[in-house]
């Protein structure tokens, strides 16, 4: 049954928490979703490099201390040292270790009760759940991107290469840069996705980077798993 966003709870003073609860009522991607399925005709068409079987799920690791900082080669900490920032829409994400430099588009919960995916025809675009916490704001911010399209790898094709301690930066409309350090990454079966664990509210500013992973199911024309990268503001 399709879920609906919850109506505002006037006893809850935290709008970002209400928005996140709305997301948690939805199943994240669904069959139609994150990756525009690679066309497979007669089994003879060669898959793209990103659709040839399961990604190796990175090993889960212990959550880093909130005081952890990027490596010496990483960016200097500026506005993000406060551990949380006021609400502001993200404009660009940069992940140097995997060559990501991409603009944002807004994502919303669609009529099906699932979070809409970014447009399938743009290989260098990420989306964020605009009714949830913004990157750097108190709570859990959701950022999603395609792993590939019909014709080529896409923005999060190399997301599985990220490791604990790697960092990325989100540029925001207010002119501030929010820098995040990766805690760990895991892949989850789409039919057993841990909504609460991924979307649950947090006491600090965190981000989840999400894309498709696992084997490509030709019958369903979809990947079997979602890769989730967990990160926190520094």
Buried (B, 14 or more C-beta within 10 A) or exposed (E): EEBEBBEEEEEEEEBBBBBBBBBBBBBBBBEBBBBBBBEBEEEEEEBBEBBEEBBEBBEEBEEBEEEBBBEEEBBEBEBBEEBBBEBBEBEBBBBBBBEBEBBBBEBEBBEBBBBBBBEBEBBEBBBBBBBBBBBBBBBBBBBBBBBBBEEEBBBBBBBBBBBBBBBBBBBBEBEBBBBBBBBBBBBBEBEEBEBEEBBBBBEEBBBBBBBBBBEBEEEEBBBBBBBBBBBBBB
